[in-house]
Amino acid sequence: MTDLGAVFRPQLPPERLRAVVRLADASGLEELWLWEDCFREGGISAAAAALAWSGQVRVGVGLLPVPLRNVAITAMEVATLDRLFPGRAIVGVGHGVQDWMGQVGARAESPVTLLREHLDALRALLRGERLTTDGRYVKLDDVALDWPPAGPVEILAGATGPRTLRLSGAAADGTILTASTPPDGVRRARRLIDEGRESVGRTEPHKVVVYLLTATGPDAAARLRAELADEGVESVPDLGVAGDAGTVAKAVQRLAEAGADTVVLQPTGDEPDPEGFVRFAAEEVRALVP
């Protein structure tokens, strides 16, 4: 069964989050995803609030840019969320948008090296290990969490390029793909992820989450075209979907058949009714997705 989610985009002010969360929870939506986009809303603070305002919906953070965060802080925050809300927080990390990282003086010379070191240390700390490491970027001296998670916690990595996709397969528990990923891109990503997994002998399941830019309503096609043009990807075939629940469900299914385990519907930045979009995903599209 394909999991279905929706995004609360940080173009909306934080005070809009409560209503969207409560609707997502009441409507039975499986996953609500949040973004830590510079310089809008904090991913962990928003996730903590969303989890506290709800009782069953899983809340994803896709993603935390690791140049902004000491890995010990990331581990402390993820562990706290998991102990407060067991099994309901989904956390992804990534090397972030390099222009944004440069704006805050955190741009790494080797983003892939930083992400690998962060992933390795983060997953070890969340397993309850005491860690000393002296990497190029991550340096820890006898660090362990006093309150590690009670059980296993999966950490996902955001990835686009071949090196990062292979790294995600080798060092993360799942991968987040952007809305610029058509079905053929999901297949390609799966192959590269599997190459990374095979290189280190990993055989456990690896979750792939992909965003799907989605518009519905009378002006859906125009809003979708405008956003794809703004992102410079209007010429990429099979990217995004505009239409009713049946049309959207077919697009979700194409991504699932290509290898996605979770498809997260991403509204356009000018979506006029965020609450209605969540209801559309949970009540109309979900019923049509196997």
C-alpha positions as CSV (number, residue, x, y, z in Angstrom):
1,M,0.0,0.0,0.0
2,T,1.3,3.4,-0.9
3,D,1.4,5.9,1.9
4,L,-0.1,9.3,1.1
5,G,0.8,12.7,2.6
6,A,0.5,16.4,2.0
7,V,2.8,19.4,2.6
8,F,2.2,22.4,4.8
9,R,4.3,24.9,2.8
10,P,6.3,27.4,4.8
11,Q,5.1,30.2,2.5
12,L,2.1,30.1,4.9
13,P,2.6,31.8,8.3
14,P,3.2,29.6,11.3
15,E,-0.2,30.5,12.8
16,R,-2.0,28.7,10.0
17,L,-0.4,25.4,11.0
18,R,-2.7,24.4,13.9
19,A,-5.9,24.3,11.7
20,V,-4.1,22.3,9.0
21,V,-2.8,19.8,11.5
22,R,-6.1,19.3,13.2
23,L,-7.8,18.8,9.8
24,A,-5.1,16.3,8.7
25,D,-5.5,14.3,11.9
26,A,-9.3,14.3,11.8
27,S,-9.5,13.4,8.2
28,G,-7.2,10.4,8.6
29,L,-4.3,11.7,6.5
30,E,-1.3,9.4,7.0
31,E,1.5,12.0,6.8
32,L,1.8,15.8,7.0
33,W,5.1,17.1,5.9
34,L,6.8,20.4,6.9
35,W,9.8,22.1,5.4
36,E,12.7,24.0,7.1
37,D,13.2,26.4,4.2
38,C,15.5,29.4,4.8
39,F,14.4,31.7,6.2
40,R,10.9,30.8,7.0
41,E,9.9,28.3,9.7
42,G,11.9,26.0,12.0
43,G,11.4,22.3,11.2
44,I,11.7,20.9,14.7
45,S,9.7,23.6,16.4
46,A,6.9,23.3,13.9
47,A,7.0,19.5,14.1
48,A,6.8,19.5,17.9
49,A,3.7,21.7,17.7
50,A,2.1,19.7,15.0
51,L,2.6,16.4,16.9
52,A,1.2,18.0,20.1
53,W,-1.9,19.2,18.3
54,S,-2.6,15.8,16.8
55,G,-3.0,12.2,17.9
56,Q,-2.4,9.9,14.9
57,V,-1.0,11.7,11.8
58,R,2.7,11.2,11.3
59,V,4.6,14.4,10.9
60,G,7.6,14.6,8.5
61,V,10.3,17.2,8.4
62,G,11.8,17.2,5.0
63,L,14.4,18.3,5.6
64,L,16.9,19.7,8.1
65,P,20.0,21.3,6.4
66,V,22.9,19.8,8.2
67,P,25.3,22.8,7.7
68,L,23.1,24.7,10.1
69,R,23.2,22.1,12.9
70,N,25.6,20.5,15.2
71,V,24.9,16.7,15.0
72,A,24.5,16.5,18.8
73,I,21.7,19.0,18.6
74,T,20.0,17.1,15.8
75,A,20.2,13.9,17.8
76,M,18.8,15.5,21.0
77,E,15.9,17.0,19.1
78,V,15.0,13.8,17.2
79,A,15.3,11.7,20.3
80,T,13.1,14.1,22.2
81,L,10.4,14.0,19.5
82,D,10.5,10.2,19.4
83,R,10.2,9.8,23.1
84,L,7.3,12.3,23.3
85,F,5.5,11.0,20.3
86,P,6.7,7.5,19.6
87,G,6.8,6.5,16.0
88,R,5.1,9.6,14.7
89,A,8.0,11.9,13.7
90,I,9.8,11.3,10.4
91,V,13.0,13.3,10.1
92,G,15.0,13.9,6.9
93,V,18.4,15.6,6.7
94,G,20.3,17.0,3.7
95,H,23.1,19.3,2.6
96,G,20.7,22.2,2.0
97,V,20.5,24.8,-0.7
98,Q,24.1,26.0,-1.1
99,D,23.2,29.6,-1.8
100,W,21.2,29.7,1.4
101,M,24.0,28.1,3.3
102,G,26.4,30.7,2.0
103,Q,24.1,33.5,3.2
104,V,24.5,32.3,6.8
105,G,28.2,31.5,6.6
106,A,27.7,27.8,6.8
107,R,28.5,26.6,3.2
108,A,30.7,23.5,3.3
109,E,33.4,22.9,0.8
110,S,32.3,19.3,0.5
111,P,28.5,19.0,1.2
112,V,28.5,15.3,0.5
113,T,31.3,14.6,3.0
114,L,29.5,16.7,5.6
115,L,26.2,14.8,5.0
116,R,27.9,11.4,5.3
117,E,29.6,12.4,8.6
118,H,26.4,13.8,10.0
119,L,24.4,10.7,9.0
120,D,26.9,8.3,10.5
121,A,27.1,10.2,13.8
122,L,23.4,10.9,14.0
123,R,22.3,7.3,13.5
124,A,25.0,6.1,16.0
125,L,23.8,8.6,18.7
126,L,20.2,7.6,18.1
127,R,21.1,4.0,18.6
128,G,22.4,5.0,22.1
129,E,26.1,4.7,21.3
130,R,28.8,6.8,23.0
131,L,30.7,8.4,20.2
132,T,34.1,9.9,19.7
133,T,34.9,11.0,16.1
134,D,37.2,13.4,14.4
135,G,36.0,13.9,10.9
136,R,36.5,16.7,8.5
137,Y,33.3,18.4,9.8
138,V,31.8,16.4,12.6
139,K,33.9,16.2,15.7
140,L,32.6,14.6,18.9
141,D,34.4,13.7,22.1
142,D,32.8,11.1,24.3
143,V,29.2,12.1,23.4
144,A,26.1,10.1,24.2
145,L,22.5,10.9,24.7
146,D,21.1,10.7,28.2
147,W,17.7,10.1,26.7
148,P,18.1,8.1,23.5
149,P,15.0,6.8,21.7
150,A,13.4,3.8,23.2
151,G,13.6,1.9,19.9
152,P,14.9,2.2,16.4
153,V,14.4,5.6,14.7
154,E,14.7,6.0,10.9
155,I,16.6,8.9,9.5
156,L,16.0,9.9,5.8
157,A,18.2,11.9,3.6
158,G,17.2,14.3,0.9
159,A,19.0,13.6,-2.4
160,T,19.1,14.6,-6.0
161,G,22.5,13.9,-7.6
162,P,24.0,10.5,-8.1
163,R,26.7,10.8,-5.4
164,T,24.1,11.8,-2.8
165,L,21.6,9.2,-3.9
166,R,24.3,6.5,-3.5
167,L,25.2,8.0,-0.1
168,S,21.6,7.9,1.0
169,G,21.4,4.2,0.2
170,A,24.6,3.5,2.1
171,A,24.1,5.7,5.1
172,A,20.4,6.6,5.6
173,D,17.3,4.6,6.2
174,G,15.3,6.3,3.5
175,T,15.4,8.9,0.8
176,I,13.4,12.1,0.1
177,L,13.0,13.1,-3.6
178,T,11.9,16.6,-4.7
179,A,8.8,17.4,-6.7
180,S,11.2,17.8,-9.7
181,T,11.4,14.0,-9.9
182,P,9.2,12.3,-12.5
183,P,8.5,8.6,-12.5
184,D,11.6,7.9,-14.6
185,G,13.6,9.9,-12.1
186,V,12.3,7.7,-9.3
187,R,13.4,4.6,-11.1
188,R,16.8,6.1,-11.6
189,A,17.0,7.1,-8.0
190,R,16.1,3.7,-6.9
191,R,18.9,2.2,-8.9
192,L,21.5,4.6,-7.5
193,I,20.2,4.1,-3.9
194,D,20.4,0.3,-4.4
195,E,24.0,0.7,-5.6
196,G,24.8,2.5,-2.4
197,R,23.1,-0.1,-0.3
198,E,24.9,-3.0,-2.0
199,S,28.3,-1.3,-1.6
200,V,27.9,-1.6,2.2
201,G,25.9,-4.8,2.3
202,R,22.6,-3.3,3.5
203,T,19.5,-5.4,2.9
204,E,16.8,-3.9,5.1
205,P,14.0,-2.0,3.4
206,H,14.8,1.6,2.3
207,K,11.8,4.0,2.2
208,V,11.6,6.4,-0.8
209,V,9.4,9.5,-0.3
210,V,8.7,11.7,-3.3
211,Y,6.8,15.0,-3.5
212,L,4.2,15.5,-6.2
213,L,3.4,19.0,-7.2
214,T,-0.4,19.0,-7.3
215,A,-3.1,21.5,-8.2
216,T,-6.8,21.0,-8.1
217,G,-9.8,23.3,-8.7
218,P,-10.9,25.4,-11.7
219,D,-7.6,27.1,-12.2
220,A,-5.4,24.1,-11.5
221,A,-3.7,23.8,-14.8
222,A,-2.7,27.4,-14.9
223,R,-1.3,27.4,-11.4
224,L,0.7,24.2,-12.1
225,R,2.2,25.6,-15.3
226,A,3.1,28.8,-13.5
227,E,4.9,27.0,-10.7
228,L,6.8,24.7,-13.0
229,A,7.9,27.7,-15.0
230,D,9.1,29.5,-11.9
231,E,11.2,26.4,-11.0
232,G,12.6,26.2,-14.5
233,V,11.3,22.7,-15.1
234,E,8.3,23.3,-17.3
235,S,9.9,21.2,-20.1
236,V,10.3,18.1,-18.0
237,P,7.7,15.5,-19.0
238,D,5.4,13.9,-16.5
239,L,6.1,16.4,-13.8
240,G,3.3,17.5,-11.5
241,V,-0.4,17.0,-11.9
242,A,-3.5,19.1,-12.2
243,G,-7.0,17.9,-12.0
244,D,-9.6,16.0,-10.0
245,A,-9.0,13.2,-7.5
246,G,-8.9,10.5,-10.1
247,T,-6.3,12.3,-12.2
248,V,-4.1,12.9,-9.1
249,A,-4.5,9.3,-7.9
250,K,-3.2,8.1,-11.3
251,A,-0.2,10.3,-11.0
252,V,0.4,9.0,-7.5
253,Q,0.2,5.4,-8.8
254,R,2.7,6.1,-11.6
255,L,5.2,7.3,-8.9
256,A,4.4,4.2,-6.7
257,E,5.0,1.9,-9.7
258,A,8.3,3.6,-10.3
259,G,9.5,2.8,-6.7
260,A,8.0,5.4,-4.4
261,D,6.8,4.1,-1.0
262,T,5.2,7.4,0.0
263,V,3.9,10.1,-2.3
264,V,3.4,13.6,-0.7
265,L,1.1,15.9,-2.5
266,Q,2.7,19.4,-2.6
267,P,0.3,22.2,-3.3
268,T,1.4,25.1,-5.4
269,G,2.8,28.1,-3.5
270,D,-0.4,30.1,-4.3
271,E,-2.8,27.3,-3.2
272,P,-5.9,29.3,-2.2
273,D,-7.3,26.8,0.3
274,P,-4.6,24.8,2.3
275,E,-7.2,23.2,4.5
276,G,-9.2,22.2,1.5
277,F,-6.1,20.7,-0.1
278,V,-5.5,18.5,2.9
279,R,-9.1,17.4,2.9
280,F,-8.9,16.7,-0.9
281,A,-5.8,14.5,-0.3
282,A,-7.2,12.6,2.7
283,E,-10.8,12.1,1.6
284,E,-10.8,12.0,-2.2
285,V,-7.4,11.0,-3.4
286,R,-6.6,8.4,-0.7
287,A,-9.7,6.4,-1.6
288,L,-8.4,5.9,-5.1
289,V,-4.8,5.0,-4.3
290,P,-4.2,1.3,-3.6
